[in-house]
Every structure is written in C-alpha cells, then in structure tokens.
C-alpha cells in the first residue's frame, strides 16, 4: 500500500531575468517523494537541479505550480516553515559554514534557533555519531577538515532539525572517489536507520542508480524521463538519458585504464 507522499511538486515553473531575456530554469516539472524513499535527480550543469531544490525549501518561490509538504501547500511559505521537515545540504560544504566558528559552534546554532532540545550537548554528540565523525573534530574550524569530513558535518547540521527529508545538492561532486563512496554509504545508512527520505542531485547517472530507488532526468529545466533508477541506466528511453549514460560509461572506462596503468 502506497503512503501519502511526503513531498509533491506539481507543474513547477521558474524563470529568471538575464538582461532583457527571460530564462526558464524550470519548465512544468512534476514529481513526488514518498517517506523513506531516495529519489535521484540527474542532469548536466544548468539543467535546473539546484533551482528545483531552492524552490522546495522556499529560498525562492515558483512563478507557477505548487509545492505540497505532508499534503499542505507550502508554495509561498517562508523557509522557517519548512525547515523542520526538509533540510538542504549544499554542494560546497566548507562554504556553507561560518569560517570563524568551530563546527561544534555551528552545530549548536540550529539547536538554539529551533529550541526544544533538553540537552544540546548530548544532541551534538549524537549527531556526530550518526555521521561517523570523531567528536574531537567538532572543535576544528571548517578549513581544518577534509572535504569528506566537512560534508559529514554539513549533513550532521541538517539532521539537527530531525527532518523527514534531506535534499542533497551534488554533495559528492567535489570529493575524491573514496570519499564519494563513504558519503553514499552514509546516506544509505541514514535512510535505513532514521527512515529519512532523500533527494540526491547529481550529474552522475551511475552514482544515482547505485543509491536511489527512482530517478528523474532534467534537461534544460524539463523532466525528460523518470522511473526506476536501475532502469534509467540499463534501459534509458530518451536520447538525452542515453548520452548521460554513455558519458558515465566512458569515464568509468578511462578510470579503469588509469588504474591498470
């Protein structure tokens, strides 16, 4: 039996002014996210992936269309009205932190703003455990952490609100292959352990197929294909999806050749 969607996006459209031109970044995009599901959104740079996430957390507002969270219309809500249910994790983790603060201080901030946490220190310790980071690293500043460590801290900060869903915007793209694999395993374990729904944005179709239940392909702001994630890489229906798959397979072959050299 299918549950009521956690998130529904209906006919989302967004345009931006570029001088005298209007650029349509999202063009009639619709999809649902079920509780506990991992949905991949894949496409090249400029396809509308990050724009879509900004609309979902209400950092920006759609020109037309609807956003429903738990069945409630949040199309024109303020970010604070959705932050307890949906949290965005940015691509550049280090830039998302205040460089003057230790990571521990940054983890305390959402707990202070949200309130209601009886023991913030214990909660910070729990967050660090959930993302697999030694607690002593929390007393460093972001610049003193590796890319993978900083991304784990960003995920911990997002978890502070106890959200139902994480929106992960290219969270592995700046990491080496080993750190990418660790972050993917972490997201899978958070889904299993906390029941989190996750929207995983990437340009890498192979990575999406390895983690996600379903996937959606964006091209020029339009959804050109969506379905089971494995099916999109084994049997893509659209020429654009096939090109994405071929580029991934070519990159994998080059990596394998370099490894053997």
TORKOL-4160 file (C-alpha; in steps of 0.2 Angstrom, whole numbers, padded with zeros to 4 digits, m for minus):
261
<pt num="1" X="0000" Y="0000" Z="0000"/>
<pt num="2" X="0007" Y="0017" Z="m0005"/>
<pt num="3" X="0009" Y="0030" Z="0008"/>
<pt num="4" X="0004" Y="0048" Z="0006"/>
<pt num="5" X="0018" Y="0057" Z="m0002"/>
<pt num="6" X="0029" Y="0067" Z="0009"/>
<pt num="7" X="0033" Y="0080" Z="m0005"/>
<pt num="8" X="0023" Y="0084" Z="m0021"/>
<pt num="9" X="0029" Y="0096" Z="m0034"/>
<pt num="10" X="0016" Y="0100" Z="m0047"/>
<pt num="11" X="0020" Y="0109" Z="m0063"/>
<pt num="12" X="0034" Y="0119" Z="m0056"/>
<pt num="13" X="0040" Y="0133" Z="m0067"/>
<pt num="14" X="0053" Y="0146" Z="m0063"/>
<pt num="15" X="0060" Y="0160" Z="m0074"/>
<pt num="16" X="0075" Y="0172" Z="m0071"/>
<pt num="17" X="0079" Y="0189" Z="m0079"/>
<pt num="18" X="0095" Y="0189" Z="m0089"/>
<pt num="19" X="0097" Y="0206" Z="m0095"/>
<pt num="20" X="0082" Y="0209" Z="m0107"/>
<pt num="21" X="0079" Y="0190" Z="m0109"/>
<pt num="22" X="0069" Y="0178" Z="m0098"/>
<pt num="23" X="0077" Y="0161" Z="m0095"/>
<pt num="24" X="0066" Y="0147" Z="m0090"/>
<pt num="25" X="0076" Y="0137" Z="m0077"/>
<pt num="26" X="0061" Y="0125" Z="m0073"/>
<pt num="27" X="0048" Y="0121" Z="m0085"/>
<pt num="28" X="0032" Y="0111" Z="m0079"/>
<pt num="29" X="0041" Y="0099" Z="m0068"/>
<pt num="30" X="0031" Y="0087" Z="m0058"/>
<pt num="31" X="0036" Y="0073" Z="m0046"/>
<pt num="32" X="0033" Y="0065" Z="m0029"/>
<pt num="33" X="0044" Y="0059" Z="m0015"/>
<pt num="34" X="0037" Y="0046" Z="m0003"/>
<pt num="35" X="0043" Y="0044" Z="0015"/>
<pt num="36" X="0059" Y="0035" Z="0016"/>
<pt num="37" X="0062" Y="0035" Z="m0002"/>
<pt num="38" X="0078" Y="0040" Z="m0011"/>
<pt num="39" X="0075" Y="0050" Z="m0027"/>
<pt num="40" X="0089" Y="0054" Z="m0039"/>
<pt num="41" X="0088" Y="0070" Z="m0050"/>
<pt num="42" X="0101" Y="0069" Z="m0063"/>
<pt num="43" X="0106" Y="0081" Z="m0077"/>
<pt num="44" X="0120" Y="0092" Z="m0084"/>
<pt num="45" X="0125" Y="0109" Z="m0076"/>
<pt num="46" X="0111" Y="0121" Z="m0080"/>
<pt num="47" X="0098" Y="0108" Z="m0081"/>
<pt num="48" X="0088" Y="0116" Z="m0066"/>
<pt num="49" X="0093" Y="0103" Z="m0052"/>
<pt num="50" X="0099" Y="0116" Z="m0039"/>
<pt num="51" X="0085" Y="0128" Z="m0044"/>
<pt num="52" X="0072" Y="0115" Z="m0040"/>
<pt num="53" X="0080" Y="0112" Z="m0023"/>
<pt num="54" X="0079" Y="0130" Z="m0019"/>
<pt num="55" X="0061" Y="0131" Z="m0023"/>
<pt num="56" X="0057" Y="0116" Z="m0012"/>
<pt num="57" X="0065" Y="0124" Z="0004"/>
<pt num="58" X="0057" Y="0140" Z="m0001"/>
<pt num="59" X="0073" Y="0150" Z="m0003"/>
<pt num="60" X="0064" Y="0156" Z="m0019"/>
<pt num="61" X="0046" Y="0155" Z="m0025"/>
<pt num="62" X="0039" Y="0147" Z="m0040"/>
<pt num="63" X="0032" Y="0158" Z="m0054"/>
<pt num="64" X="0019" Y="0145" Z="m0056"/>
<pt num="65" X="0015" Y="0127" Z="m0050"/>
<pt num="66" X="0013" Y="0120" Z="m0032"/>
<pt num="67" X="0023" Y="0113" Z="m0018"/>
<pt num="68" X="0014" Y="0102" Z="m0005"/>
<pt num="69" X="0023" Y="0095" Z="0010"/>
<pt num="70" X="0014" Y="0082" Z="0020"/>
<pt num="71" X="m0001" Y="0087" Z="0009"/>
<pt num="72" X="0000" Y="0105" Z="0015"/>
<pt num="73" X="0003" Y="0119" Z="0002"/>
<pt num="74" X="0019" Y="0127" Z="0005"/>
<pt num="75" X="0021" Y="0135" Z="m0012"/>
<pt num="76" X="0024" Y="0153" Z="m0004"/>
<pt num="77" X="0029" Y="0148" Z="0013"/>
<pt num="78" X="0045" Y="0155" Z="0022"/>
<pt num="79" X="0060" Y="0144" Z="0024"/>
<pt num="80" X="0057" Y="0143" Z="0043"/>
<pt num="81" X="0040" Y="0135" Z="0040"/>
<pt num="82" X="0048" Y="0120" Z="0030"/>
<pt num="83" X="0065" Y="0118" Z="0039"/>
<pt num="84" X="0058" Y="0106" Z="0052"/>
<pt num="85" X="0053" Y="0094" Z="0038"/>
<pt num="86" X="0065" Y="0097" Z="0024"/>
<pt num="87" X="0084" Y="0102" Z="0025"/>
<pt num="88" X="0096" Y="0106" Z="0011"/>
<pt num="89" X="0114" Y="0100" Z="0011"/>
<pt num="90" X="0124" Y="0111" Z="m0001"/>
<pt num="91" X="0137" Y="0106" Z="m0013"/>
<pt num="92" X="0151" Y="0116" Z="m0006"/>
<pt num="93" X="0151" Y="0111" Z="0012"/>
<pt num="94" X="0165" Y="0122" Z="0018"/>
<pt num="95" X="0157" Y="0137" Z="0011"/>
<pt num="96" X="0141" Y="0134" Z="0020"/>
<pt num="97" X="0149" Y="0135" Z="0037"/>
<pt num="98" X="0155" Y="0151" Z="0046"/>
<pt num="99" X="0174" Y="0150" Z="0044"/>
<pt num="100" X="0176" Y="0159" Z="0061"/>
<pt num="101" X="0167" Y="0146" Z="0071"/>
<pt num="102" X="0171" Y="0129" Z="0076"/>
<pt num="103" X="0160" Y="0116" Z="0068"/>
<pt num="104" X="0153" Y="0112" Z="0086"/>
<pt num="105" X="0148" Y="0130" Z="0087"/>
<pt num="106" X="0139" Y="0129" Z="0070"/>
<pt num="107" X="0130" Y="0113" Z="0076"/>
<pt num="108" X="0124" Y="0121" Z="0091"/>
<pt num="109" X="0116" Y="0136" Z="0081"/>
<pt num="110" X="0101" Y="0126" Z="0073"/>
<pt num="111" X="0098" Y="0118" Z="0090"/>
<pt num="112" X="0097" Y="0136" Z="0098"/>
<pt num="113" X="0086" Y="0143" Z="0084"/>
<pt num="114" X="0074" Y="0128" Z="0084"/>
<pt num="115" X="0073" Y="0126" Z="0103"/>
<pt num="116" X="0065" Y="0112" Z="0112"/>
<pt num="117" X="0081" Y="0102" Z="0114"/>
<pt num="118" X="0083" Y="0097" Z="0133"/>
<pt num="119" X="0102" Y="0093" Z="0132"/>
<pt num="120" X="0110" Y="0102" Z="0117"/>
<pt num="121" X="0127" Y="0095" Z="0121"/>
<pt num="122" X="0121" Y="0077" Z="0121"/>
<pt num="123" X="0112" Y="0080" Z="0104"/>
<pt num="124" X="0128" Y="0087" Z="0096"/>
<pt num="125" X="0137" Y="0071" Z="0102"/>
<pt num="126" X="0123" Y="0060" Z="0094"/>
<pt num="127" X="0123" Y="0070" Z="0078"/>
<pt num="128" X="0142" Y="0067" Z="0076"/>
<pt num="129" X="0140" Y="0048" Z="0080"/>
<pt num="130" X="0126" Y="0047" Z="0067"/>
<pt num="131" X="0138" Y="0054" Z="0053"/>
<pt num="132" X="0153" Y="0044" Z="0059"/>
<pt num="133" X="0164" Y="0058" Z="0064"/>
<pt num="134" X="0176" Y="0058" Z="0080"/>
<pt num="135" X="0169" Y="0071" Z="0092"/>
<pt num="136" X="0186" Y="0080" Z="0094"/>
<pt num="137" X="0185" Y="0085" Z="0075"/>
<pt num="138" X="0170" Y="0096" Z="0080"/>
<pt num="139" X="0182" Y="0108" Z="0089"/>
<pt num="140" X="0190" Y="0112" Z="0072"/>
<pt num="141" X="0186" Y="0125" Z="0060"/>
<pt num="142" X="0179" Y="0120" Z="0043"/>
<pt num="143" X="0196" Y="0124" Z="0034"/>
<pt num="144" X="0205" Y="0112" Z="0046"/>
<pt num="145" X="0194" Y="0097" Z="0040"/>
<pt num="146" X="0195" Y="0087" Z="0024"/>
<pt num="147" X="0181" Y="0088" Z="0011"/>
<pt num="148" X="0173" Y="0072" Z="0016"/>
<pt num="149" X="0174" Y="0077" Z="0035"/>
<pt num="150" X="0166" Y="0094" Z="0031"/>
<pt num="151" X="0152" Y="0086" Z="0021"/>
<pt num="152" X="0148" Y="0074" Z="0035"/>
<pt num="153" X="0147" Y="0089" Z="0047"/>
<pt num="154" X="0136" Y="0098" Z="0035"/>
<pt num="155" X="0124" Y="0083" Z="0035"/>
<pt num="156" X="0125" Y="0082" Z="0054"/>
<pt num="157" X="0120" Y="0100" Z="0055"/>
<pt num="158" X="0105" Y="0096" Z="0043"/>
<pt num="159" X="0100" Y="0082" Z="0054"/>
<pt num="160" X="0099" Y="0094" Z="0069"/>
<pt num="161" X="0081" Y="0098" Z="0065"/>
<pt num="162" X="0076" Y="0080" Z="0064"/>
<pt num="163" X="0069" Y="0082" Z="0047"/>
<pt num="164" X="0059" Y="0070" Z="0037"/>
<pt num="165" X="0069" Y="0073" Z="0021"/>
<pt num="166" X="0087" Y="0079" Z="0016"/>
<pt num="167" X="0089" Y="0087" Z="m0001"/>
<pt num="168" X="0107" Y="0084" Z="m0006"/>
<pt num="169" X="0114" Y="0095" Z="m0019"/>
<pt num="170" X="0129" Y="0087" Z="m0028"/>
<pt num="171" X="0136" Y="0083" Z="m0011"/>
<pt num="172" X="0149" Y="0071" Z="m0018"/>
<pt num="173" X="0155" Y="0081" Z="m0034"/>
<pt num="174" X="0169" Y="0089" Z="m0025"/>
<pt num="175" X="0176" Y="0074" Z="m0017"/>
<pt num="176" X="0188" Y="0060" Z="m0022"/>
<pt num="177" X="0181" Y="0043" Z="m0026"/>
<pt num="178" X="0184" Y="0036" Z="m0009"/>
<pt num="179" X="0176" Y="0050" Z="0000"/>
<pt num="180" X="0161" Y="0049" Z="m0013"/>
<pt num="181" X="0158" Y="0031" Z="m0008"/>
<pt num="182" X="0159" Y="0035" Z="0010"/>
<pt num="183" X="0146" Y="0049" Z="0009"/>
<pt num="184" X="0134" Y="0037" Z="m0002"/>
<pt num="185" X="0136" Y="0024" Z="0011"/>
<pt num="186" X="0132" Y="0036" Z="0025"/>
<pt num="187" X="0116" Y="0042" Z="0016"/>
<pt num="188" X="0110" Y="0024" Z="0013"/>
<pt num="189" X="0113" Y="0021" Z="0032"/>
<pt num="190" X="0103" Y="0036" Z="0037"/>
<pt num="191" X="0089" Y="0031" Z="0027"/>
<pt num="192" X="0089" Y="0014" Z="0034"/>
<pt num="193" X="0092" Y="0020" Z="0052"/>
<pt num="194" X="0081" Y="0036" Z="0053"/>
<pt num="195" X="0068" Y="0032" Z="0039"/>
<pt num="196" X="0074" Y="0048" Z="0030"/>
<pt num="197" X="0068" Y="0052" Z="0013"/>
<pt num="198" X="0082" Y="0059" Z="0002"/>
<pt num="199" X="0083" Y="0069" Z="m0014"/>
<pt num="200" X="0100" Y="0066" Z="m0021"/>
<pt num="201" X="0105" Y="0078" Z="m0035"/>
<pt num="202" X="0120" Y="0073" Z="m0046"/>
<pt num="203" X="0126" Y="0073" Z="m0064"/>
<pt num="204" X="0132" Y="0055" Z="m0062"/>
<pt num="205" X="0119" Y="0043" Z="m0068"/>
<pt num="206" X="0129" Y="0028" Z="m0062"/>
<pt num="207" X="0130" Y="0035" Z="m0044"/>
<pt num="208" X="0112" Y="0039" Z="m0044"/>
<pt num="209" X="0107" Y="0021" Z="m0050"/>
<pt num="210" X="0118" Y="0014" Z="m0036"/>
<pt num="211" X="0109" Y="0023" Z="m0022"/>
<pt num="212" X="0092" Y="0029" Z="m0027"/>
<pt num="213" X="0075" Y="0020" Z="m0029"/>
<pt num="214" X="0069" Y="0031" Z="m0043"/>
<pt num="215" X="0077" Y="0044" Z="m0053"/>
<pt num="216" X="0071" Y="0059" Z="m0064"/>
<pt num="217" X="0082" Y="0066" Z="m0078"/>
<pt num="218" X="0081" Y="0085" Z="m0081"/>
<pt num="219" X="0087" Y="0094" Z="m0097"/>
<pt num="220" X="0085" Y="0112" Z="m0099"/>
<pt num="221" X="0073" Y="0114" Z="m0085"/>
<pt num="222" X="0061" Y="0100" Z="m0091"/>
<pt num="223" X="0059" Y="0082" Z="m0085"/>
<pt num="224" X="0063" Y="0071" Z="m0100"/>
<pt num="225" X="0062" Y="0054" Z="m0091"/>
<pt num="226" X="0058" Y="0047" Z="m0074"/>
<pt num="227" X="0057" Y="0029" Z="m0067"/>
<pt num="228" X="0066" Y="0016" Z="m0058"/>
<pt num="229" X="0084" Y="0021" Z="m0056"/>
<pt num="230" X="0091" Y="0005" Z="m0062"/>
<pt num="231" X="0080" Y="0005" Z="m0077"/>
<pt num="232" X="0087" Y="0023" Z="m0082"/>
<pt num="233" X="0104" Y="0016" Z="m0083"/>
<pt num="234" X="0101" Y="m0001" Z="m0090"/>
<pt num="235" X="0087" Y="0004" Z="m0102"/>
<pt num="236" X="0085" Y="0023" Z="m0105"/>
<pt num="237" X="0071" Y="0028" Z="m0116"/>
<pt num="238" X="0076" Y="0046" Z="m0121"/>
<pt num="239" X="0092" Y="0051" Z="m0131"/>
<pt num="240" X="0097" Y="0063" Z="m0118"/>
<pt num="241" X="0097" Y="0050" Z="m0105"/>
<pt num="242" X="0107" Y="0038" Z="m0116"/>
<pt num="243" X="0120" Y="0052" Z="m0119"/>
<pt num="244" X="0122" Y="0054" Z="m0100"/>
<pt num="245" X="0124" Y="0035" Z="m0098"/>
<pt num="246" X="0137" Y="0034" Z="m0112"/>
<pt num="247" X="0147" Y="0048" Z="m0104"/>
<pt num="248" X="0147" Y="0039" Z="m0087"/>
<pt num="249" X="0152" Y="0023" Z="m0095"/>
<pt num="250" X="0166" Y="0032" Z="m0105"/>
<pt num="251" X="0173" Y="0040" Z="m0089"/>
<pt num="252" X="0172" Y="0023" Z="m0080"/>
<pt num="253" X="0182" Y="0015" Z="m0093"/>
<pt num="254" X="0196" Y="0029" Z="m0093"/>
<pt num="255" X="0197" Y="0027" Z="m0074"/>
<pt num="256" X="0199" Y="0008" Z="m0076"/>
<pt num="257" X="0213" Y="0011" Z="m0089"/>
<pt num="258" X="0222" Y="0023" Z="m0077"/>
<pt num="259" X="0221" Y="0011" Z="m0063"/>
<pt num="260" X="0229" Y="m0003" Z="m0073"/>
<pt num="261" X="0242" Y="0009" Z="m0080"/>
